[in-house]
Amino acid sequence: MSLQLIFQLIIAFFKTGLFALGGGLATIPFLYEMIKDYGWFTKDMLMNMIAVSESTPGPMGVNMATYVGFHTTNSVIGGIITTLSLVAPSIIIICIVAHFLQKFKNSHWVQDAFYGLRPAVCAMIASAGLGILVVAVFNNGEISWDINFLNIILLIVMYLFCRKFNKLHPIFIVCICACLGIVFQL
């Protein structure tokens, strides 16, 4: 575990934590950038990280940061460092906002700023969703004619299933999808 790698992880995840507004899904575009910039993991590994992070307790972005830190450094310390780097901007911002919120909470400037953030957050989440869709639907992870028709069928079936049984708990749906993944990969 080199000091340069640790520094790169800290900077990359601090930047992700600072600009990934909207929760765990908003971190996915930043993780795609890390694939291109650093090659710490592959697109397939990212899809597995997303699946595991969505299926395990805790915030998705934090789970993925912990995984990347552990994977790239082969140590628990790496996972802890990346996790702290990801959440540090939020902690800093929350402390600052809490200090000034009482004074500015009724300000139309503050309300307008939050209103303006909504489309940006929506776009980041949509971008992440489309990225996941491309990796799930196309065999090579990029838009091409090499289509994974089994995944398209599973996507449609699970969408219709979720629409029909919208009262089911999400854990049940995650378990069904995990079982289908195991069955169709054998």
C-alpha positions as CSV (number, residue, x, y, z in Angstrom):
1,M,0.0,0.0,0.0
2,S,1.8,3.0,-1.3
3,L,1.4,6.5,0.1
4,Q,0.7,7.8,-3.4
5,L,-2.2,5.3,-3.8
6,I,-3.6,6.4,-0.4
7,F,-3.4,10.0,-1.4
8,Q,-5.2,9.4,-4.7
9,L,-7.9,7.5,-2.9
10,I,-8.4,10.3,-0.4
11,I,-8.6,12.9,-3.1
12,A,-10.9,10.9,-5.4
13,F,-13.4,10.0,-2.6
14,F,-13.3,13.4,-1.0
15,K,-14.2,14.9,-4.3
16,T,-16.9,12.3,-4.8
17,G,-18.3,13.0,-1.4
18,L,-18.2,16.7,-2.0
19,F,-20.0,16.7,-5.4
20,A,-22.2,13.5,-5.5
21,L,-25.4,15.2,-4.4
22,G,-28.4,12.9,-4.1
23,G,-27.1,9.8,-2.3
24,G,-25.4,6.6,-3.3
25,L,-26.6,6.4,-6.9
26,A,-25.1,9.9,-7.5
27,T,-21.6,8.4,-6.7
28,I,-21.8,6.1,-9.7
29,P,-20.7,8.6,-12.4
30,F,-17.7,9.4,-10.2
31,L,-16.9,5.7,-9.9
32,Y,-17.0,5.5,-13.7
33,E,-14.5,8.3,-13.8
34,M,-12.2,6.4,-11.4
35,I,-12.3,3.4,-13.8
36,K,-11.1,5.6,-16.6
37,D,-8.6,7.7,-14.5
38,Y,-7.1,5.1,-12.2
39,G,-8.2,1.6,-13.3
40,W,-8.7,0.5,-9.7
41,F,-11.6,-1.7,-10.8
42,T,-13.5,-2.7,-13.9
43,K,-17.1,-2.0,-15.1
44,D,-18.1,-5.6,-14.2
45,M,-16.6,-5.1,-10.7
46,L,-18.6,-1.8,-10.5
47,M,-21.8,-3.7,-11.3
48,N,-21.1,-6.2,-8.6
49,M,-20.3,-3.4,-6.2
50,I,-23.7,-1.8,-6.9
51,A,-25.5,-5.1,-6.5
52,V,-23.8,-5.9,-3.2
53,S,-24.1,-2.3,-1.9
54,E,-27.8,-2.2,-2.7
55,S,-28.3,-5.5,-1.0
56,T,-26.4,-4.8,2.2
57,P,-27.2,-2.5,5.1
58,G,-25.9,1.0,5.1
59,P,-25.6,3.8,2.5
60,M,-24.8,2.5,-1.0
61,G,-22.1,5.1,-1.6
62,V,-20.3,4.3,1.7
63,N,-20.5,0.6,1.0
64,M,-18.9,1.1,-2.5
65,A,-16.2,3.4,-1.1
66,T,-15.3,0.8,1.5
67,Y,-15.2,-1.9,-1.1
68,V,-12.9,0.1,-3.5
69,G,-10.6,1.1,-0.6
70,F,-10.3,-2.5,0.6
71,H,-9.9,-3.9,-2.9
72,T,-7.3,-1.4,-4.1
73,T,-5.1,-1.6,-1.0
74,N,-5.9,-5.1,0.1
75,S,-6.3,-3.8,3.6
76,V,-9.0,-2.8,6.1
77,I,-7.2,0.5,6.5
78,G,-7.8,1.3,2.9
79,G,-11.5,0.7,3.3
80,I,-11.6,2.9,6.3
81,I,-9.7,5.7,4.6
82,T,-11.9,5.8,1.5
83,T,-15.0,5.7,3.7
84,L,-13.9,8.6,5.8
85,S,-12.8,10.5,2.7
86,L,-16.3,10.0,1.2
87,V,-18.2,11.2,4.3
88,A,-15.9,13.9,5.4
89,P,-17.3,16.6,3.0
90,S,-20.8,15.8,4.2
91,I,-19.8,16.1,7.9
92,I,-18.1,19.4,7.2
93,I,-21.0,20.8,5.2
94,I,-23.6,19.7,7.7
95,C,-21.7,21.4,10.5
96,I,-21.5,24.7,8.5
97,V,-25.1,24.5,7.4
98,A,-26.3,23.7,10.9
99,H,-24.5,26.8,12.1
100,F,-26.0,29.2,9.6
101,L,-29.3,27.5,8.8
102,Q,-31.3,29.2,11.5
103,K,-30.3,32.6,10.2
104,F,-30.9,31.8,6.5
105,K,-33.6,29.1,6.5
106,N,-36.3,31.5,5.3
107,S,-34.1,33.2,2.7
108,H,-35.5,33.0,-0.8
109,W,-31.8,32.7,-2.0
110,V,-31.4,29.5,0.0
111,Q,-34.7,28.1,-1.1
112,D,-33.9,28.9,-4.8
113,A,-30.5,27.3,-4.5
114,F,-32.1,24.0,-3.2
115,Y,-34.7,24.2,-5.9
116,G,-31.9,24.6,-8.5
117,L,-30.1,21.5,-7.1
118,R,-33.1,19.2,-7.8
119,P,-32.5,18.9,-11.6
120,A,-28.8,18.4,-11.1
121,V,-29.4,15.6,-8.7
122,C,-32.0,14.0,-10.9
123,A,-29.6,14.2,-13.9
124,M,-26.8,12.5,-12.0
125,I,-29.1,9.7,-10.8
126,A,-30.5,9.3,-14.3
127,S,-26.9,9.1,-15.7
128,A,-26.0,6.4,-13.2
129,G,-29.2,4.5,-14.0
130,L,-28.5,4.6,-17.8
131,G,-24.9,3.5,-17.2
132,I,-26.1,0.5,-15.2
133,L,-28.7,-0.2,-17.9
134,V,-26.0,-0.2,-20.7
135,V,-23.8,-2.6,-18.7
136,A,-26.7,-4.9,-18.0
137,V,-28.2,-5.0,-21.5
138,F,-25.0,-5.1,-23.7
139,N,-22.6,-7.9,-23.3
140,N,-19.4,-5.8,-23.7
141,G,-20.6,-3.0,-21.4
142,E,-20.9,-0.4,-24.2
143,I,-23.7,0.3,-26.6
144,S,-23.4,-2.1,-29.5
145,W,-25.2,-4.9,-31.3
146,D,-23.9,-7.5,-28.8
147,I,-27.1,-7.5,-26.7
148,N,-27.8,-9.8,-23.7
149,F,-31.4,-10.8,-24.4
150,L,-31.7,-12.8,-21.2
151,N,-31.0,-9.7,-19.2
152,I,-33.6,-7.7,-21.2
153,I,-36.2,-10.4,-20.5
154,L,-35.3,-10.5,-16.8
155,L,-35.5,-6.7,-16.7
156,I,-39.0,-6.6,-18.3
157,V,-40.2,-9.5,-16.1
158,M,-39.0,-7.9,-12.9
159,Y,-40.4,-4.5,-13.9
160,L,-43.8,-6.0,-14.5
161,F,-43.5,-8.1,-11.3
162,C,-42.7,-4.9,-9.3
163,R,-45.6,-3.0,-10.9
164,K,-48.0,-5.9,-10.2
165,F,-46.8,-6.5,-6.6
166,N,-45.8,-3.0,-5.6
167,K,-46.6,-3.7,-1.9
168,L,-43.9,-6.3,-1.6
169,H,-40.9,-5.4,0.6
170,P,-37.8,-4.5,-1.4
171,I,-35.8,-7.2,0.4
172,F,-38.0,-9.8,-1.1
173,I,-37.5,-8.4,-4.6
174,V,-33.7,-8.2,-4.1
175,C,-33.7,-11.9,-2.9
176,I,-35.8,-12.9,-6.0
177,C,-33.3,-11.1,-8.3
178,A,-30.3,-12.6,-6.6
179,C,-31.8,-16.1,-7.0
180,L,-32.6,-15.5,-10.6
181,G,-29.0,-14.3,-11.2
182,I,-27.7,-17.4,-9.6
183,V,-30.0,-19.7,-11.6
184,F,-29.3,-18.0,-15.0
185,Q,-25.5,-17.9,-14.5
186,L,-25.2,-21.6,-13.9
